[in-house]
Amino acid sequence: MRERKKRRTRAALLRTALESFITKGYEETTVDEIASAAGVARRTFFRHYRSKEEAIFPDHDETLVRAQAVLEAAPPHENPLDT
């Protein structure tokens, strides 16, 4: 139950952030506005995301780690763009 609620809250924050970024713009949107529109406290936003940027790209860090592993596993003669 707790995990389901966490997933729903995280999804609501993401949806609310994206809607606000589209209508107001990234720079004009505040974390307080996102949290309020999602019906949670500012603190709750930061329990799920470290920043507004992470709300847009929530798996950015993991993607970089995966990309690095793929590049490191590639044959040395292979062009990184081809990898």
PyMOL Python script that loads the backbone (N, CA, C, O; Angstrom):
from pymol import cmd

cmd.read_pdbstr("""\
ATOM      1  N   MET A   1       0.827  -1.196   0.000  1.00  0.00           N
ATOM      2  CA  MET A   1       0.000   0.000   0.000  1.00  0.00           C
ATOM      3  C   MET A   1       0.874   1.265   0.000  1.00  0.00           C
ATOM      4  O   MET A   1       0.630   2.204  -0.758  1.00  0.00           O
ATOM      5  N   ARG A   2       1.878   1.267   0.850  1.00  0.00           N
ATOM      6  CA  ARG A   2       2.759   2.424   0.959  1.00  0.00           C
ATOM      7  C   ARG A   2       3.502   2.681  -0.357  1.00  0.00           C
ATOM      8  O   ARG A   2       3.607   3.822  -0.809  1.00  0.00           O
ATOM      9  N   GLU A   3       4.013   1.611  -0.961  1.00  0.00           N
ATOM     10  CA  GLU A   3       4.725   1.762  -2.234  1.00  0.00           C
ATOM     11  C   GLU A   3       3.796   2.274  -3.332  1.00  0.00           C
ATOM     12  O   GLU A   3       4.203   3.085  -4.164  1.00  0.00           O
ATOM     13  N   ARG A   4       2.571   1.810  -3.335  1.00  0.00           N
ATOM     14  CA  ARG A   4       1.604   2.266  -4.343  1.00  0.00           C
ATOM     15  C   ARG A   4       1.341   3.763  -4.169  1.00  0.00           C
ATOM     16  O   ARG A   4       1.265   4.503  -5.150  1.00  0.00           O
ATOM     17  N   LYS A   5       1.202   4.202  -2.918  1.00  0.00           N
ATOM     18  CA  LYS A   5       0.969   5.621  -2.661  1.00  0.00           C
ATOM     19  C   LYS A   5       2.184   6.443  -3.096  1.00  0.00           C
ATOM     20  O   LYS A   5       2.026   7.522  -3.668  1.00  0.00           O
ATOM     21  N   LYS A   6       3.379   5.950  -2.834  1.00  0.00           N
ATOM     22  CA  LYS A   6       4.593   6.659  -3.250  1.00  0.00           C
ATOM     23  C   LYS A   6       4.645   6.782  -4.769  1.00  0.00           C
ATOM     24  O   LYS A   6       4.991   7.839  -5.297  1.00  0.00           O
ATOM     25  N   ARG A   7       4.303   5.702  -5.472  1.00  0.00           N
ATOM     26  CA  ARG A   7       4.302   5.749  -6.938  1.00  0.00           C
ATOM     27  C   ARG A   7       3.266   6.741  -7.459  1.00  0.00           C
ATOM     28  O   ARG A   7       3.529   7.484  -8.405  1.00  0.00           O
ATOM     29  N   ARG A   8       2.082   6.747  -6.835  1.00  0.00           N
ATOM     30  CA  ARG A   8       1.033   7.683  -7.262  1.00  0.00           C
ATOM     31  C   ARG A   8       1.462   9.127  -7.009  1.00  0.00           C
ATOM     32  O   ARG A   8       1.248   9.995  -7.855  1.00  0.00           O
ATOM     33  N   THR A   9       2.059   9.384  -5.860  1.00  0.00           N
ATOM     34  CA  THR A   9       2.522  10.741  -5.544  1.00  0.00           C
ATOM     35  C   THR A   9       3.603  11.176  -6.514  1.00  0.00           C
ATOM     36  O   THR A   9       3.579  12.301  -7.014  1.00  0.00           O
ATOM     37  N   ARG A  10       4.542  10.301  -6.778  1.00  0.00           N
ATOM     38  CA  ARG A  10       5.632  10.621  -7.711  1.00  0.00           C
ATOM     39  C   ARG A  10       5.072  10.905  -9.106  1.00  0.00           C
ATOM     40  O   ARG A  10       5.499  11.849  -9.770  1.00  0.00           O
ATOM     41  N   ALA A  11       4.122  10.093  -9.542  1.00  0.00           N
ATOM     42  CA  ALA A  11       3.511  10.291 -10.855  1.00  0.00           C
ATOM     43  C   ALA A  11       2.730  11.603 -10.897  1.00  0.00           C
ATOM     44  O   ALA A  11       2.765  12.313 -11.902  1.00  0.00           O
ATOM     45  N   ALA A  12       2.029  11.926  -9.815  1.00  0.00           N
ATOM     46  CA  ALA A  12       1.268  13.186  -9.766  1.00  0.00           C
ATOM     47  C   ALA A  12       2.218  14.374  -9.822  1.00  0.00           C
ATOM     48  O   ALA A  12       1.932  15.360 -10.501  1.00  0.00           O
ATOM     49  N   LEU A  13       3.323  14.296  -9.129  1.00  0.00           N
ATOM     50  CA  LEU A  13       4.311  15.379  -9.165  1.00  0.00           C
ATOM     51  C   LEU A  13       4.886  15.539 -10.564  1.00  0.00           C
ATOM     52  O   LEU A  13       5.019  16.658 -11.060  1.00  0.00           O
ATOM     53  N   LEU A  14       5.222  14.437 -11.192  1.00  0.00           N
ATOM     54  CA  LEU A  14       5.764  14.488 -12.552  1.00  0.00           C
ATOM     55  C   LEU A  14       4.753  15.078 -13.517  1.00  0.00           C
ATOM     56  O   LEU A  14       5.086  15.968 -14.300  1.00  0.00           O
ATOM     57  N   ARG A  15       3.528  14.593 -13.467  1.00  0.00           N
ATOM     58  CA  ARG A  15       2.475  15.093 -14.367  1.00  0.00           C
ATOM     59  C   ARG A  15       2.242  16.588 -14.147  1.00  0.00           C
ATOM     60  O   ARG A  15       2.143  17.356 -15.104  1.00  0.00           O
ATOM     61  N   THR A  16       2.158  16.990 -12.888  1.00  0.00           N
ATOM     62  CA  THR A  16       1.926  18.389 -12.556  1.00  0.00           C
ATOM     63  C   THR A  16       3.090  19.257 -13.016  1.00  0.00           C
ATOM     64  O   THR A  16       2.882  20.341 -13.560  1.00  0.00           O
ATOM     65  N   ALA A  17       4.313  18.785 -12.800  1.00  0.00           N
ATOM     66  CA  ALA A  17       5.493  19.543 -13.221  1.00  0.00           C
ATOM     67  C   ALA A  17       5.494  19.727 -14.738  1.00  0.00           C
ATOM     68  O   ALA A  17       5.700  20.836 -15.232  1.00  0.00           O
ATOM     69  N   LEU A  18       5.268  18.655 -15.463  1.00  0.00           N
ATOM     70  CA  LEU A  18       5.286  18.749 -16.923  1.00  0.00           C
ATOM     71  C   LEU A  18       4.198  19.682 -17.441  1.00  0.00           C
ATOM     72  O   LEU A  18       4.438  20.471 -18.355  1.00  0.00           O
ATOM     73  N   GLU A  19       3.004  19.595 -16.862  1.00  0.00           N
ATOM     74  CA  GLU A  19       1.916  20.491 -17.276  1.00  0.00           C
ATOM     75  C   GLU A  19       2.292  21.948 -17.027  1.00  0.00           C
ATOM     76  O   GLU A  19       2.042  22.813 -17.867  1.00  0.00           O
ATOM     77  N   SER A  20       2.884  22.211 -15.887  1.00  0.00           N
ATOM     78  CA  SER A  20       3.275  23.578 -15.560  1.00  0.00           C
ATOM     79  C   SER A  20       4.411  24.065 -16.460  1.00  0.00           C
ATOM     80  O   SER A  20       4.409  25.216 -16.896  1.00  0.00           O
ATOM     81  N   PHE A  21       5.374  23.197 -16.737  1.00  0.00           N
ATOM     82  CA  PHE A  21       6.477  23.578 -17.617  1.00  0.00           C
ATOM     83  C   PHE A  21       5.950  23.922 -19.003  1.00  0.00           C
ATOM     84  O   PHE A  21       6.438  24.856 -19.640  1.00  0.00           O
ATOM     85  N   ILE A  22       4.966  23.179 -19.469  1.00  0.00           N
ATOM     86  CA  ILE A  22       4.391  23.430 -20.792  1.00  0.00           C
ATOM     87  C   ILE A  22       3.618  24.742 -20.809  1.00  0.00           C
ATOM     88  O   ILE A  22       3.735  25.520 -21.756  1.00  0.00           O
ATOM     89  N   THR A  23       2.827  24.991 -19.765  1.00  0.00           N
ATOM     90  CA  THR A  23       1.985  26.186 -19.774  1.00  0.00           C
ATOM     91  C   THR A  23       2.719  27.449 -19.338  1.00  0.00           C
ATOM     92  O   THR A  23       2.495  28.518 -19.906  1.00  0.00           O
ATOM     93  N   LYS A  24       3.589  27.342 -18.339  1.00  0.00           N
ATOM     94  CA  LYS A  24       4.270  28.522 -17.801  1.00  0.00           C
ATOM     95  C   LYS A  24       5.716  28.643 -18.222  1.00  0.00           C
ATOM     96  O   LYS A  24       6.279  29.738 -18.238  1.00  0.00           O
ATOM     97  N   GLY A  25       6.324  27.509 -18.566  1.00  0.00           N
ATOM     98  CA  GLY A  25       7.750  27.489 -18.853  1.00  0.00           C
ATOM     99  C   GLY A  25       8.527  26.986 -17.654  1.00  0.00           C
ATOM    100  O   GLY A  25       8.102  27.139 -16.509  1.00  0.00           O
ATOM    101  N   TYR A  26       9.654  26.393 -17.929  1.00  0.00           N
ATOM    102  CA  TYR A  26      10.485  25.802 -16.879  1.00  0.00           C
ATOM    103  C   TYR A  26      10.940  26.841 -15.859  1.00  0.00           C
ATOM    104  O   TYR A  26      10.784  26.650 -14.653  1.00  0.00           O
ATOM    105  N   GLU A  27      11.495  27.925 -16.347  1.00  0.00           N
ATOM    106  CA  GLU A  27      12.050  28.948 -15.454  1.00  0.00           C
ATOM    107  C   GLU A  27      10.989  29.597 -14.572  1.00  0.00           C
ATOM    108  O   GLU A  27      11.268  29.966 -13.432  1.00  0.00           O
ATOM    109  N   GLU A  28       9.786  29.735 -15.092  1.00  0.00           N
ATOM    110  CA  GLU A  28       8.715  30.411 -14.354  1.00  0.00           C
ATOM    111  C   GLU A  28       7.998  29.499 -13.356  1.00  0.00           C
ATOM    112  O   GLU A  28       7.228  29.977 -12.522  1.00  0.00           O
ATOM    113  N   THR A  29       8.242  28.212 -13.435  1.00  0.00           N
ATOM    114  CA  THR A  29       7.589  27.253 -12.551  1.00  0.00           C
ATOM    115  C   THR A  29       8.440  27.046 -11.307  1.00  0.00           C
ATOM    116  O   THR A  29       9.653  26.857 -11.394  1.00  0.00           O
ATOM    117  N   THR A  30       7.793  27.086 -10.150  1.00  0.00           N
ATOM    118  CA  THR A  30       8.521  26.856  -8.902  1.00  0.00           C
ATOM    119  C   THR A  30       8.151  25.490  -8.322  1.00  0.00           C
ATOM    120  O   THR A  30       7.095  24.932  -8.621  1.00  0.00           O
ATOM    121  N   VAL A  31       9.036  24.976  -7.497  1.00  0.00           N
ATOM    122  CA  VAL A  31       8.770  23.718  -6.807  1.00  0.00           C
ATOM    123  C   VAL A  31       7.533  23.869  -5.926  1.00  0.00           C
ATOM    124  O   VAL A  31       6.716  22.952  -5.845  1.00  0.00           O
ATOM    125  N   ASP A  32       7.390  25.008  -5.270  1.00  0.00           N
ATOM    126  CA  ASP A  32       6.214  25.234  -4.425  1.00  0.00           C
ATOM    127  C   ASP A  32       4.927  25.124  -5.231  1.00  0.00           C
ATOM    128  O   ASP A  32       3.948  24.548  -4.755  1.00  0.00           O
ATOM    129  N   GLU A  33       4.914  25.668  -6.444  1.00  0.00           N
ATOM    130  CA  GLU A  33       3.722  25.581  -7.297  1.00  0.00           C
ATOM    131  C   GLU A  33       3.431  24.141  -7.703  1.00  0.00           C
ATOM    132  O   GLU A  33       2.276  23.714  -7.717  1.00  0.00           O
ATOM    133  N   ILE A  34       4.465  23.405  -8.029  1.00  0.00           N
ATOM    134  CA  ILE A  34       4.288  22.009  -8.420  1.00  0.00           C
ATOM    135  C   ILE A  34       3.710  21.213  -7.259  1.00  0.00           C
ATOM    136  O   ILE A  34       2.738  20.475  -7.418  1.00  0.00           O
ATOM    137  N   ALA A  35       4.316  21.371  -6.099  1.00  0.00           N
ATOM    138  CA  ALA A  35       3.860  20.631  -4.919  1.00  0.00           C
ATOM    139  C   ALA A  35       2.418  20.983  -4.576  1.00  0.00           C
ATOM    140  O   ALA A  35       1.597  20.100  -4.326  1.00  0.00           O
ATOM    141  N   SER A  36       2.119  22.265  -4.567  1.00  0.00           N
ATOM    142  CA  SER A  36       0.763  22.705  -4.232  1.00  0.00           C
ATOM    143  C   SER A  36      -0.266  22.153  -5.212  1.00  0.00           C
ATOM    144  O   SER A  36      -1.314  21.655  -4.801  1.00  0.00           O
ATOM    145  N   ALA A  37       0.028  22.240  -6.496  1.00  0.00           N
ATOM    146  CA  ALA A  37      -0.905  21.747  -7.513  1.00  0.00           C
ATOM    147  C   ALA A  37      -1.091  20.234  -7.425  1.00  0.00           C
ATOM    148  O   ALA A  37      -2.149  19.714  -7.780  1.00  0.00           O
ATOM    149  N   ALA A  38      -0.061  19.527  -6.951  1.00  0.00           N
ATOM    150  CA  ALA A  38      -0.157  18.072  -6.801  1.00  0.00           C
ATOM    151  C   ALA A  38      -0.782  17.685  -5.463  1.00  0.00           C
ATOM    152  O   ALA A  38      -1.038  16.509  -5.207  1.00  0.00           O
ATOM    153  N   GLY A  39      -1.026  18.684  -4.613  1.00  0.00           N
ATOM    154  CA  GLY A  39      -1.667  18.421  -3.331  1.00  0.00           C
ATOM    155  C   GLY A  39      -0.744  17.877  -2.261  1.00  0.00           C
ATOM    156  O   GLY A  39      -1.173  17.160  -1.358  1.00  0.00           O
ATOM    157  N   VAL A  40       0.543  18.230  -2.372  1.00  0.00           N
ATOM    158  CA  VAL A  40       1.512  17.775  -1.373  1.00  0.00           C
ATOM    159  C   VAL A  40       2.352  18.962  -0.897  1.00  0.00           C
ATOM    160  O   VAL A  40       2.281  20.054  -1.462  1.00  0.00           O
ATOM    161  N   ALA A  41       3.128  18.736   0.123  1.00  0.00           N
ATOM    162  CA  ALA A  41       4.013  19.773   0.658  1.00  0.00           C
ATOM    163  C   ALA A  41       5.314  19.829  -0.144  1.00  0.00           C
ATOM    164  O   ALA A  41       5.693  18.863  -0.806  1.00  0.00           O
ATOM    165  N   ARG A  42       5.975  20.955  -0.074  1.00  0.00           N
ATOM    166  CA  ARG A  42       7.274  21.147  -0.738  1.00  0.00           C
ATOM    167  C   ARG A  42       8.251  20.037  -0.333  1.00  0.00           C
ATOM    168  O   ARG A  42       8.991  19.507  -1.162  1.00  0.00           O
ATOM    169  N   ARG A  43       8.233  19.710   0.929  1.00  0.00           N
ATOM    170  CA  ARG A  43       9.127  18.679   1.452  1.00  0.00           C
ATOM    171  C   ARG A  43       8.890  17.334   0.754  1.00  0.00           C
ATOM    172  O   ARG A  43       9.830  16.589   0.475  1.00  0.00           O
ATOM    173  N   THR A  44       7.631  17.045   0.481  1.00  0.00           N
ATOM    174  CA  THR A  44       7.295  15.798  -0.208  1.00  0.00           C
ATOM    175  C   THR A  44       7.884  15.792  -1.617  1.00  0.00           C
ATOM    176  O   THR A  44       8.389  14.770  -2.081  1.00  0.00           O
ATOM    177  N   PHE A  45       7.816  16.947  -2.297  1.00  0.00           N
ATOM    178  CA  PHE A  45       8.436  17.029  -3.623  1.00  0.00           C
ATOM    179  C   PHE A  45       9.893  16.591  -3.534  1.00  0.00           C
ATOM    180  O   PHE A  45      10.354  15.789  -4.346  1.00  0.00           O
ATOM    181  N   PHE A  46      10.615  17.115  -2.553  1.00  0.00           N
ATOM    182  CA  PHE A  46      12.043  16.823  -2.433  1.00  0.00           C
ATOM    183  C   PHE A  46      12.323  15.413  -1.918  1.00  0.00           C
ATOM    184  O   PHE A  46      13.461  14.950  -1.997  1.00  0.00           O
ATOM    185  N   ARG A  47      11.333  14.736  -1.404  1.00  0.00           N
ATOM    186  CA  ARG A  47      11.503  13.314  -1.074  1.00  0.00           C
ATOM    187  C   ARG A  47      11.514  12.470  -2.346  1.00  0.00           C
ATOM    188  O   ARG A  47      12.100  11.388  -2.384  1.00  0.00           O
ATOM    189  N   HIS A  48      10.859  12.983  -3.383  1.00  0.00           N
ATOM    190  CA  HIS A  48      10.755  12.231  -4.638  1.00  0.00           C
ATOM    191  C   HIS A  48      11.749  12.706  -5.692  1.00  0.00           C
ATOM    192  O   HIS A  48      12.247  11.896  -6.475  1.00  0.00           O
ATOM    193  N   TYR A  49      12.040  13.984  -5.725  1.00  0.00           N
ATOM    194  CA  TYR A  49      12.939  14.564  -6.732  1.00  0.00           C
ATOM    195  C   TYR A  49      13.901  15.532  -6.058  1.00  0.00           C
ATOM    196  O   TYR A  49      13.525  16.256  -5.137  1.00  0.00           O
ATOM    197  N   ARG A  50      15.144  15.539  -6.525  1.00  0.00           N
ATOM    198  CA  ARG A  50      16.129  16.461  -5.960  1.00  0.00           C
ATOM    199  C   ARG A  50      15.979  17.875  -6.491  1.00  0.00           C
ATOM    200  O   ARG A  50      16.426  18.834  -5.862  1.00  0.00           O
ATOM    201  N   SER A  51      15.341  18.001  -7.665  1.00  0.00           N
ATOM    202  CA  SER A  51      15.232  19.318  -8.301  1.00  0.00           C
ATOM    203  C   SER A  51      14.130  19.283  -9.353  1.00  0.00           C
ATOM    204  O   SER A  51      13.575  18.229  -9.663  1.00  0.00           O
ATOM    205  N   LYS A  52      13.828  20.460  -9.893  1.00  0.00           N
ATOM    206  CA  LYS A  52      12.871  20.525 -11.006  1.00  0.00           C
ATOM    207  C   LYS A  52      13.412  19.733 -12.196  1.00  0.00           C
ATOM    208  O   LYS A  52      12.655  19.048 -12.883  1.00  0.00           O
ATOM    209  N   GLU A  53      14.700  19.825 -12.434  1.00  0.00           N
ATOM    210  CA  GLU A  53      15.298  19.117 -13.562  1.00  0.00           C
ATOM    211  C   GLU A  53      15.089  17.615 -13.433  1.00  0.00           C
ATOM    212  O   GLU A  53      14.786  16.943 -14.420  1.00  0.00           O
ATOM    213  N   GLU A  54      15.246  17.089 -12.240  1.00  0.00           N
ATOM    214  CA  GLU A  54      15.056  15.654 -12.048  1.00  0.00           C
ATOM    215  C   GLU A  54      13.602  15.246 -12.276  1.00  0.00           C
ATOM    216  O   GLU A  54      13.333  14.104 -12.648  1.00  0.00           O
ATOM    217  N   ALA A  55      12.674  16.157 -12.060  1.00  0.00           N
ATOM    218  CA  ALA A  55      11.269  15.853 -12.327  1.00  0.00           C
ATOM    219  C   ALA A  55      11.045  15.628 -13.825  1.00  0.00           C
ATOM    220  O   ALA A  55      10.166  14.859 -14.215  1.00  0.00           O
ATOM    221  N   ILE A  56      11.830  16.291 -14.653  1.00  0.00           N
ATOM    222  CA  ILE A  56      11.714  16.119 -16.107  1.00  0.00           C
ATOM    223  C   ILE A  56      12.459  14.860 -16.558  1.00  0.00           C
ATOM    224  O   ILE A  56      11.967  14.104 -17.395  1.00  0.00           O
ATOM    225  N   PHE A  57      13.638  14.648 -15.998  1.00  0.00           N
ATOM    226  CA  PHE A  57      14.494  13.519 -16.369  1.00  0.00           C
ATOM    227  C   PHE A  57      14.755  12.662 -15.130  1.00  0.00           C
ATOM    228  O   PHE A  57      15.874  12.653 -14.616  1.00  0.00           O
ATOM    229  N   PRO A  58      13.746  11.948 -14.645  1.00  0.00           N
ATOM    230  CA  PRO A  58      13.887  11.242 -13.367  1.00  0.00           C
ATOM    231  C   PRO A  58      14.925  10.126 -13.373  1.00  0.00           C
ATOM    232  O   PRO A  58      15.442   9.789 -12.307  1.00  0.00           O
ATOM    233  N   ASP A  59      15.250   9.547 -14.502  1.00  0.00           N
ATOM    234  CA  ASP A  59      16.230   8.469 -14.529  1.00  0.00           C
ATOM    235  C   ASP A  59      17.538   8.885 -15.192  1.00  0.00           C
ATOM    236  O   ASP A  59      18.275   8.045 -15.709  1.00  0.00           O
ATOM    237  N   HIS A  60      17.818  10.172 -15.173  1.00  0.00           N
ATOM    238  CA  HIS A  60      19.000  10.715 -15.840  1.00  0.00           C
ATOM    239  C   HIS A  60      20.293  10.072 -15.332  1.00  0.00           C
ATOM    240  O   HIS A  60      21.133   9.657 -16.131  1.00  0.00           O
ATOM    241  N   ASP A  61      20.457   9.987 -14.015  1.00  0.00           N
ATOM    242  CA  ASP A  61      21.697   9.434 -13.449  1.00  0.00           C
ATOM    243  C   ASP A  61      21.892   7.973 -13.847  1.00  0.00           C
ATOM    244  O   ASP A  61      22.997   7.565 -14.203  1.00  0.00           O
ATOM    245  N   GLU A  62      20.822   7.190 -13.786  1.00  0.00           N
ATOM    246  CA  GLU A  62      20.913   5.784 -14.157  1.00  0.00           C
ATOM    247  C   GLU A  62      21.220   5.621 -15.648  1.00  0.00           C
ATOM    248  O   GLU A  62      21.964   4.723 -16.043  1.00  0.00           O
ATOM    249  N   THR A  63      20.644   6.489 -16.459  1.00  0.00           N
ATOM    250  CA  THR A  63      20.897   6.442 -17.896  1.00  0.00           C
ATOM    251  C   THR A  63      22.364   6.725 -18.195  1.00  0.00           C
ATOM    252  O   THR A  63      22.957   6.078 -19.057  1.00  0.00           O
ATOM    253  N   LEU A  64      22.946   7.678 -17.495  1.00  0.00           N
ATOM    254  CA  LEU A  64      24.369   7.974 -17.691  1.00  0.00           C
ATOM    255  C   LEU A  64      25.238   6.789 -17.303  1.00  0.00           C
ATOM    256  O   LEU A  64      26.217   6.491 -17.987  1.00  0.00           O
ATOM    257  N   VAL A  65      24.897   6.115 -16.222  1.00  0.00           N
ATOM    258  CA  VAL A  65      25.659   4.948 -15.787  1.00  0.00           C
ATOM    259  C   VAL A  65      25.564   3.836 -16.832  1.00  0.00           C
ATOM    260  O   VAL A  65      26.567   3.203 -17.163  1.00  0.00           O
ATOM    261  N   ARG A  66      24.359   3.602 -17.349  1.00  0.00           N
ATOM    262  CA  ARG A  66      24.181   2.571 -18.384  1.00  0.00           C
ATOM    263  C   ARG A  66      24.947   2.928 -19.651  1.00  0.00           C
ATOM    264  O   ARG A  66      25.582   2.064 -20.255  1.00  0.00           O
ATOM    265  N   ALA A  67      24.892   4.198 -20.060  1.00  0.00           N
ATOM    266  CA  ALA A  67      25.604   4.636 -21.263  1.00  0.00           C
ATOM    267  C   ALA A  67      27.108   4.460 -21.096  1.00  0.00           C
ATOM    268  O   ALA A  67      27.792   4.032 -22.026  1.00  0.00           O
ATOM    269  N   GLN A  68      27.615   4.783 -19.935  1.00  0.00           N
ATOM    270  CA  GLN A  68      29.043   4.622 -19.679  1.00  0.00           C
ATOM    271  C   GLN A  68      29.440   3.149 -19.756  1.00  0.00           C
ATOM    272  O   GLN A  68      30.482   2.817 -20.320  1.00  0.00           O
ATOM    273  N   ALA A  69      28.623   2.274 -19.196  1.00  0.00           N
ATOM    274  CA  ALA A  69      28.920   0.840 -19.235  1.00  0.00           C
ATOM    275  C   ALA A  69      28.940   0.323 -20.675  1.00  0.00           C
ATOM    276  O   ALA A  69      29.804  -0.476 -21.038  1.00  0.00           O
ATOM    277  N   VAL A  70      27.992   0.776 -21.492  1.00  0.00           N
ATOM    278  CA  VAL A  70      27.947   0.354 -22.903  1.00  0.00           C
ATOM    279  C   VAL A  70      29.191   0.841 -23.632  1.00  0.00           C
ATOM    280  O   VAL A  70      29.803   0.088 -24.389  1.00  0.00           O
ATOM    281  N   LEU A  71      29.563   2.083 -23.409  1.00  0.00           N
ATOM    282  CA  LEU A  71      30.744   2.631 -24.090  1.00  0.00           C
ATOM    283  C   LEU A  71      32.019   1.919 -23.645  1.00  0.00           C
ATOM    284  O   LEU A  71      32.902   1.658 -24.462  1.00  0.00           O
ATOM    285  N   GLU A  72      32.116   1.607 -22.371  1.00  0.00           N
ATOM    286  CA  GLU A  72      33.313   0.932 -21.867  1.00  0.00           C
ATOM    287  C   GLU A  72      33.399  -0.507 -22.372  1.00  0.00           C
ATOM    288  O   GLU A  72      34.499  -1.040 -22.515  1.00  0.00           O
ATOM    289  N   ALA A  73      32.267  -1.139 -22.643  1.00  0.00           N
ATOM    290  CA  ALA A  73      32.251  -2.521 -23.121  1.00  0.00           C
ATOM    291  C   ALA A  73      32.464  -2.632 -24.628  1.00  0.00           C
ATOM    292  O   ALA A  73      32.700  -3.726 -25.142  1.00  0.00           O
ATOM    293  N   ALA A  74      32.384  -1.538 -25.321  1.00  0.00           N
ATOM    294  CA  ALA A  74      32.530  -1.545 -26.780  1.00  0.00           C
ATOM    295  C   ALA A  74      33.973  -1.839 -27.171  1.00  0.00           C
ATOM    296  O   ALA A  74      34.903  -1.530 -26.425  1.00  0.00           O
ATOM    297  N   PRO A  75      34.153  -2.438 -28.343  1.00  0.00           N
ATOM    298  CA  PRO A  75      35.521  -2.672 -28.830  1.00  0.00           C
ATOM    299  C   PRO A  75      36.276  -1.347 -28.956  1.00  0.00           C
ATOM    300  O   PRO A  75      35.692  -0.335 -29.345  1.00  0.00           O
ATOM    301  N   PRO A  76      37.555  -1.350 -28.633  1.00  0.00           N
ATOM    302  CA  PRO A  76      38.316  -0.102 -28.636  1.00  0.00           C
ATOM    303  C   PRO A  76      38.372   0.593 -29.998  1.00  0.00           C
ATOM    304  O   PRO A  76      38.498   1.816 -30.062  1.00  0.00           O
ATOM    305  N   HIS A  77      38.279  -0.169 -31.076  1.00  0.00           N
ATOM    306  CA  HIS A  77      38.363   0.428 -32.411  1.00  0.00           C
ATOM    307  C   HIS A  77      37.033   1.015 -32.871  1.00  0.00           C
ATOM    308  O   HIS A  77      36.992   1.741 -33.865  1.00  0.00           O
ATOM    309  N   GLU A  78      35.960   0.716 -32.172  1.00  0.00           N
ATOM    310  CA  GLU A  78      34.640   1.173 -32.581  1.00  0.00           C
ATOM    311  C   GLU A  78      34.415   2.642 -32.234  1.00  0.00           C
ATOM    312  O   GLU A  78      34.735   3.083 -31.130  1.00  0.00           O
ATOM    313  N   ASN A  79      33.869   3.388 -33.176  1.00  0.00           N
ATOM    314  CA  ASN A  79      33.543   4.794 -32.951  1.00  0.00           C
ATOM    315  C   ASN A  79      32.458   4.884 -31.880  1.00  0.00           C
ATOM    316  O   ASN A  79      31.446   4.193 -31.992  1.00  0.00           O
ATOM    317  N   PRO A  80      32.630   5.708 -30.847  1.00  0.00           N
ATOM    318  CA  PRO A  80      31.626   5.818 -29.777  1.00  0.00           C
ATOM    319  C   PRO A  80      30.230   6.193 -30.294  1.00  0.00           C
ATOM    320  O   PRO A  80      29.225   5.785 -29.712  1.00  0.00           O
ATOM    321  N   LEU A  81      30.168   6.959 -31.372  1.00  0.00           N
ATOM    322  CA  LEU A  81      28.852   7.313 -31.924  1.00  0.00           C
ATOM    323  C   LEU A  81      28.167   6.103 -32.542  1.00  0.00           C
ATOM    324  O   LEU A  81      26.939   6.010 -32.529  1.00  0.00           O
ATOM    325  N   ASP A  82      28.941   5.186 -33.077  1.00  0.00           N
ATOM    326  CA  ASP A  82      28.369   3.954 -33.630  1.00  0.00           C
ATOM    327  C   ASP A  82      27.905   3.008 -32.522  1.00  0.00           C
ATOM    328  O   ASP A  82      26.951   2.249 -32.695  1.00  0.00           O
ATOM    329  N   THR A  83      28.588   3.065 -31.396  1.00  0.00           N
ATOM    330  CA  THR A  83      28.236   2.211 -30.261  1.00  0.00           C
ATOM    331  C   THR A  83      26.868   2.565 -29.771  1.00  0.00           C
ATOM    332  O   THR A  83      26.379   1.961 -28.817  1.00  0.00           O
TER     333      THR A  83
END
""", "prot")
cmd.dss("prot")
cmd.show_as("cartoon", "prot")
cmd.util.cbc("prot")
cmd.orient("prot")
